[in-house]
Amino acid sequence: MEKVNIAEKFDLFEEYWTPKIIGQLNGQDVKIAKVKGEFVWHDHANEDEMFLIIKGTLKLEFRDRTITLHQGEMLVIPKGIEHKPIAEEEVHLLLFEPTSTKHTGEIVHEMTKTDHDRI
Amino acid sequence: MEKVNIAEKFDLFEEYWTPKIIGQLNGQDVKIAKVKGEFVWHDHANEDEMFLIIKGTLKLEFRDRTITLHQGEMLVIPKGIEHKPIAEEEVHLLLFEPTSTKHTGEIVHEMTKTDHDRI
Protein backbone atom coordinates (compact mmCIF):
# COMPACT_ATOMS: atom_id res chain seq x y z
CA MET A 1 0.00 0.00 0.00
CA GLU A 2 1.80 3.11 -1.22
CA LYS A 3 0.53 6.57 -1.83
CA VAL A 4 0.79 8.03 -5.32
CA ASN A 5 1.69 11.61 -6.11
CA ILE A 6 -0.08 12.28 -9.38
CA ALA A 7 2.16 15.16 -10.50
CA GLU A 8 5.27 13.04 -9.94
CA LYS A 9 3.77 10.27 -12.07
CA PHE A 10 3.20 12.72 -14.94
CA ASP A 11 6.92 13.58 -14.79
CA LEU A 12 7.84 9.97 -15.58
CA PHE A 13 6.83 9.94 -19.24
CA GLU A 14 6.44 12.22 -22.24
CA GLU A 15 4.64 10.24 -24.93
CA TYR A 16 1.12 11.23 -25.93
CA TRP A 17 -1.94 8.96 -26.09
CA THR A 18 -0.26 6.25 -24.01
CA PRO A 19 -2.18 5.73 -20.78
CA LYS A 20 -0.21 4.59 -17.75
CA ILE A 21 -1.74 2.71 -14.83
CA ILE A 22 -1.16 4.40 -11.48
CA GLY A 23 -3.66 2.45 -9.38
CA GLN A 24 -6.03 -0.51 -9.44
CA LEU A 25 -9.08 -1.29 -7.36
CA ASN A 26 -12.18 -3.45 -7.69
CA GLY A 27 -11.25 -4.53 -11.21
CA GLN A 28 -10.83 -0.93 -12.32
CA ASP A 29 -7.72 0.91 -13.43
CA VAL A 30 -6.78 4.45 -12.54
CA LYS A 31 -4.68 5.72 -15.42
CA ILE A 32 -3.05 8.95 -16.43
CA ALA A 33 -2.30 10.15 -19.94
CA LYS A 34 -0.77 13.09 -21.73
CA VAL A 35 -2.60 13.89 -24.93
CA LYS A 36 -2.18 16.40 -27.71
CA GLY A 37 -3.79 16.51 -31.14
CA GLU A 38 -6.69 14.44 -32.40
CA PHE A 39 -7.46 10.90 -31.36
CA VAL A 40 -9.57 8.41 -33.33
CA TRP A 41 -13.33 7.95 -33.20
CA HIS A 42 -14.07 4.93 -31.02
CA ASP A 43 -16.35 3.54 -28.39
CA HIS A 44 -16.08 0.95 -25.64
CA ALA A 45 -18.79 -1.66 -26.07
CA ASN A 46 -18.78 -2.87 -22.48
CA GLU A 47 -17.10 -0.24 -20.39
CA ASP A 48 -18.06 3.19 -19.13
CA GLU A 49 -15.07 5.50 -19.08
CA MET A 50 -14.32 8.54 -16.96
CA PHE A 51 -12.11 11.48 -17.86
CA LEU A 52 -10.90 13.94 -15.23
CA ILE A 53 -8.85 16.88 -16.43
CA ILE A 54 -5.72 17.54 -14.38
CA LYS A 55 -4.33 20.20 -16.73
CA GLY A 56 -5.47 21.84 -19.94
CA THR A 57 -8.64 21.75 -22.00
CA LEU A 58 -9.99 18.65 -23.75
CA LYS A 59 -12.64 18.74 -26.42
CA LEU A 60 -14.71 15.56 -26.67
CA GLU A 61 -16.61 15.19 -29.90
CA PHE A 62 -19.69 13.01 -29.93
CA ARG A 63 -21.85 12.27 -32.94
CA ASP A 64 -24.50 14.71 -31.72
CA ARG A 65 -22.56 17.29 -29.73
CA THR A 66 -19.21 18.46 -28.40
CA ILE A 67 -18.34 18.76 -24.71
CA THR A 68 -15.33 20.81 -23.65
CA LEU A 69 -13.69 19.87 -20.37
CA HIS A 70 -11.44 22.24 -18.45
CA GLN A 71 -9.11 21.60 -15.51
CA GLY A 72 -11.04 20.20 -12.55
CA GLU A 73 -13.92 18.94 -14.69
CA MET A 74 -14.87 15.33 -15.32
CA LEU A 75 -17.17 13.39 -17.60
CA VAL A 76 -18.44 9.82 -17.58
CA ILE A 77 -18.87 8.45 -21.10
CA PRO A 78 -21.33 5.54 -21.01
CA LYS A 79 -20.42 2.36 -22.84
CA GLY A 80 -21.26 2.30 -26.50
CA ILE A 81 -21.08 6.06 -27.02
CA GLU A 82 -18.71 6.98 -29.81
CA HIS A 83 -16.30 9.75 -28.99
CA LYS A 84 -13.24 11.48 -30.34
CA PRO A 85 -10.93 13.39 -27.99
CA ILE A 86 -9.17 16.48 -29.30
CA ALA A 87 -6.53 18.46 -27.44
CA GLU A 88 -5.31 21.64 -29.13
CA GLU A 89 -2.63 22.02 -26.44
CA GLU A 90 -1.15 19.35 -24.18
CA VAL A 91 -3.70 17.95 -21.73
CA HIS A 92 -3.09 15.85 -18.63
CA LEU A 93 -5.89 13.40 -17.91
CA LEU A 94 -6.85 11.01 -15.19
CA LEU A 95 -8.91 8.06 -16.45
CA PHE A 96 -10.98 5.57 -14.56
CA GLU A 97 -12.07 2.46 -16.42
CA PRO A 98 -12.19 -1.31 -16.05
CA THR A 99 -8.89 -3.16 -16.19
CA SER A 100 -7.95 -4.12 -19.75
CA THR A 101 -10.11 -1.52 -21.45
CA LYS A 102 -8.49 -0.75 -24.79
CA HIS A 103 -8.21 2.99 -25.26
CA THR A 104 -9.32 2.86 -28.88
CA GLY A 105 -12.14 0.40 -28.16
CA GLU A 106 -12.39 -2.26 -30.88
CA ILE A 107 -10.83 0.06 -33.44
CA VAL A 108 -7.31 -1.04 -34.29
CA HIS A 109 -5.37 2.00 -35.34
CA GLU A 110 -1.75 3.06 -35.42
CA MET A 111 -2.50 4.97 -32.20
CA THR A 112 -3.72 1.81 -30.42
CA LYS A 113 -1.57 0.79 -27.47
CA THR A 114 -2.32 -2.66 -26.12
CA ASP A 115 0.07 -2.56 -23.19
CA HIS A 116 -0.78 -0.03 -20.59
CA ASP A 117 2.28 0.18 -18.38
CA ARG A 118 2.00 0.47 -14.69
CA ILE A 119 4.21 3.30 -13.44
CA MET B 1 -24.17 12.85 -20.23
CA GLU B 2 -23.15 16.01 -18.42
CA LYS B 3 -19.77 17.22 -17.34
CA VAL B 4 -19.13 17.80 -13.66
CA ASN B 5 -17.12 20.67 -12.23
CA ILE B 6 -15.68 19.25 -9.02
CA ALA B 7 -15.13 22.60 -7.28
CA GLU B 8 -18.74 23.62 -7.96
CA LYS B 9 -19.95 20.36 -6.42
CA PHE B 10 -17.97 21.07 -3.25
CA ASP B 11 -19.80 24.41 -2.98
CA LEU B 12 -23.15 22.61 -2.73
CA PHE B 13 -22.76 21.26 0.80
CA GLU B 14 -21.04 21.96 4.09
CA GLU B 15 -21.49 18.89 6.28
CA TYR B 16 -18.49 16.76 7.17
CA TRP B 17 -18.14 12.99 6.76
CA THR B 18 -21.11 12.82 4.39
CA PRO B 19 -19.99 11.57 0.98
CA LYS B 20 -21.93 12.81 -2.05
CA ILE B 21 -22.09 10.93 -5.33
CA ILE B 22 -20.97 13.00 -8.33
CA GLY B 23 -20.62 10.23 -10.90
CA GLN B 24 -21.24 6.54 -11.48
CA LEU B 25 -19.64 4.08 -13.87
CA ASN B 26 -19.20 0.32 -14.13
CA GLY B 27 -20.87 -0.26 -10.78
CA GLN B 28 -18.55 2.21 -9.06
CA ASP B 29 -19.34 5.54 -7.46
CA VAL B 30 -17.29 8.68 -7.69
CA LYS B 31 -17.93 10.61 -4.49
CA ILE B 32 -16.69 13.74 -2.85
CA ALA B 33 -16.57 14.50 0.85
CA LYS B 34 -15.53 17.26 3.20
CA VAL B 35 -13.95 15.89 6.35
CA LYS B 36 -12.56 17.39 9.53
CA GLY B 37 -11.67 15.71 12.80
CA GLU B 38 -11.35 12.01 13.50
CA PHE B 39 -13.41 9.30 11.87
CA VAL B 40 -14.00 5.80 13.25
CA TRP B 41 -11.82 2.73 12.77
CA HIS B 42 -13.41 0.58 10.08
CA ASP B 43 -12.72 -1.61 7.08
CA HIS B 44 -14.62 -2.62 3.97
CA ALA B 45 -14.79 -6.40 3.77
CA ASN B 46 -15.41 -6.61 0.03
CA GLU B 47 -14.45 -3.30 -1.48
CA ASP B 48 -11.18 -1.58 -2.22
CA GLU B 49 -11.44 2.16 -1.68
CA MET B 50 -9.51 5.03 -3.20
CA PHE B 51 -8.88 8.43 -1.70
CA LEU B 52 -7.66 11.35 -3.80
CA ILE B 53 -6.93 14.58 -1.98
CA ILE B 54 -8.38 17.67 -3.65
CA LYS B 55 -7.51 20.07 -0.81
CA GLY B 56 -5.77 19.76 2.54
CA THR B 57 -3.87 17.00 4.31
CA LEU B 58 -5.40 13.70 5.42
CA LYS B 59 -3.76 11.35 7.87
CA LEU B 60 -4.77 7.72 7.46
CA GLU B 61 -4.01 5.55 10.43
CA PHE B 62 -3.59 1.83 9.88
CA ARG B 63 -2.91 -0.74 12.56
CA ASP B 64 0.76 -0.91 11.59
CA ARG B 65 1.53 2.53 10.17
CA THR B 66 0.26 6.00 9.30
CA ILE B 67 0.17 7.42 5.78
CA THR B 68 -0.23 11.16 5.29
CA LEU B 69 -1.78 12.31 2.03
CA HIS B 70 -1.38 15.82 0.67
CA GLN B 71 -3.19 17.63 -2.13
CA GLY B 72 -2.72 15.76 -5.41
CA GLU B 73 -1.91 12.47 -3.74
CA MET B 74 -3.99 9.30 -3.76
CA LEU B 75 -4.07 5.96 -2.01
CA VAL B 76 -5.89 2.71 -2.69
CA ILE B 77 -6.87 0.92 0.51
CA PRO B 78 -7.39 -2.79 -0.23
CA LYS B 79 -10.49 -4.47 1.12
CA GLY B 80 -10.23 -5.74 4.65
CA ILE B 81 -7.59 -3.24 5.78
CA GLU B 82 -8.71 -1.35 8.87
CA HIS B 83 -8.19 2.38 8.68
CA LYS B 84 -9.04 5.56 10.51
CA PRO B 85 -8.98 8.89 8.68
CA ILE B 86 -7.96 11.99 10.62
CA ALA B 87 -8.12 15.55 9.29
CA GLU B 88 -6.71 18.24 11.54
CA GLU B 89 -8.00 20.92 9.17
CA GLU B 90 -10.81 20.65 6.61
CA VAL B 91 -9.96 18.25 3.79
CA HIS B 92 -11.70 17.83 0.44
CA LEU B 93 -11.61 14.29 -0.87
CA LEU B 94 -12.55 12.45 -4.01
CA LEU B 95 -13.43 8.79 -3.45
CA PHE B 96 -13.79 5.86 -5.83
CA GLU B 97 -15.55 2.81 -4.52
CA PRO B 98 -18.23 0.32 -5.54
CA THR B 99 -21.79 1.57 -5.47
CA SER B 100 -23.40 1.05 -2.07
CA THR B 101 -20.15 0.86 -0.10
CA LYS B 102 -20.90 2.03 3.42
CA HIS B 103 -18.34 4.60 4.51
CA THR B 104 -17.96 3.08 7.99
CA GLY B 105 -17.85 -0.50 6.67
CA GLU B 106 -19.86 -2.85 8.87
CA ILE B 107 -19.38 -0.61 11.90
CA VAL B 108 -22.61 1.15 12.80
CA HIS B 109 -21.70 4.40 14.48
CA GLU B 110 -23.33 7.76 15.00
CA MET B 111 -21.19 8.98 12.07
CA THR B 112 -22.60 6.33 9.73
CA LYS B 113 -24.56 7.73 6.81
CA THR B 114 -26.50 5.18 4.86
CA ASP B 115 -27.82 7.50 2.19
CA HIS B 116 -25.17 8.94 -0.06
CA ASP B 117 -26.91 11.68 -1.96
CA ARG B 118 -26.22 12.26 -5.58
CA ILE B 119 -25.52 15.95 -6.16
HADDOCK unambig.tbl for C-alpha pairs under 7 A between the chains (distance, minus, plus):
assign (segid A and resid 1 and name CA) (segid B and resid 77 and name CA) 6.95 0.50 0.50
assign (segid A and resid 2 and name CA) (segid B and resid 75 and name CA) 6.56 0.50 0.50
assign (segid A and resid 3 and name CA) (segid B and resid 73 and name CA) 6.66 0.50 0.50
assign (segid A and resid 3 and name CA) (segid B and resid 74 and name CA) 5.62 0.50 0.50
assign (segid A and resid 3 and name CA) (segid B and resid 75 and name CA) 4.64 0.50 0.50
assign (segid A and resid 4 and name CA) (segid B and resid 73 and name CA) 5.43 0.50 0.50
assign (segid A and resid 4 and name CA) (segid B and resid 74 and name CA) 5.18 0.50 0.50
assign (segid A and resid 4 and name CA) (segid B and resid 75 and name CA) 6.23 0.50 0.50
assign (segid A and resid 5 and name CA) (segid B and resid 72 and name CA) 6.09 0.50 0.50
assign (segid A and resid 5 and name CA) (segid B and resid 73 and name CA) 4.40 0.50 0.50
assign (segid A and resid 5 and name CA) (segid B and resid 74 and name CA) 6.56 0.50 0.50
assign (segid A and resid 6 and name CA) (segid B and resid 72 and name CA) 5.90 0.50 0.50
assign (segid A and resid 6 and name CA) (segid B and resid 73 and name CA) 5.94 0.50 0.50
assign (segid A and resid 25 and name CA) (segid B and resid 48 and name CA) 5.56 0.50 0.50
assign (segid A and resid 25 and name CA) (segid B and resid 76 and name CA) 6.93 0.50 0.50
assign (segid A and resid 26 and name CA) (segid B and resid 47 and name CA) 6.61 0.50 0.50
assign (segid A and resid 26 and name CA) (segid B and resid 48 and name CA) 5.87 0.50 0.50
assign (segid A and resid 47 and name CA) (segid B and resid 26 and name CA) 6.62 0.50 0.50
assign (segid A and resid 48 and name CA) (segid B and resid 25 and name CA) 5.57 0.50 0.50
assign (segid A and resid 48 and name CA) (segid B and resid 26 and name CA) 5.88 0.50 0.50
assign (segid A and resid 72 and name CA) (segid B and resid 5 and name CA) 6.11 0.50 0.50
assign (segid A and resid 72 and name CA) (segid B and resid 6 and name CA) 5.91 0.50 0.50
assign (segid A and resid 73 and name CA) (segid B and resid 3 and name CA) 6.65 0.50 0.50
assign (segid A and resid 73 and name CA) (segid B and resid 4 and name CA) 5.43 0.50 0.50
assign (segid A and resid 73 and name CA) (segid B and resid 5 and name CA) 4.40 0.50 0.50
assign (segid A and resid 73 and name CA) (segid B and resid 6 and name CA) 5.95 0.50 0.50
assign (segid A and resid 74 and name CA) (segid B and resid 3 and name CA) 5.63 0.50 0.50
assign (segid A and resid 74 and name CA) (segid B and resid 4 and name CA) 5.19 0.50 0.50
assign (segid A and resid 74 and name CA) (segid B and resid 5 and name CA) 6.57 0.50 0.50
assign (segid A and resid 75 and name CA) (segid B and resid 2 and name CA) 6.59 0.50 0.50
assign (segid A and resid 75 and name CA) (segid B and resid 3 and name CA) 4.64 0.50 0.50
assign (segid A and resid 75 and name CA) (segid B and resid 4 and name CA) 6.23 0.50 0.50
assign (segid A and resid 76 and name CA) (segid B and resid 25 and name CA) 6.94 0.50 0.50
assign (segid A and resid 77 and name CA) (segid B and resid 1 and name CA) 6.95 0.50 0.50
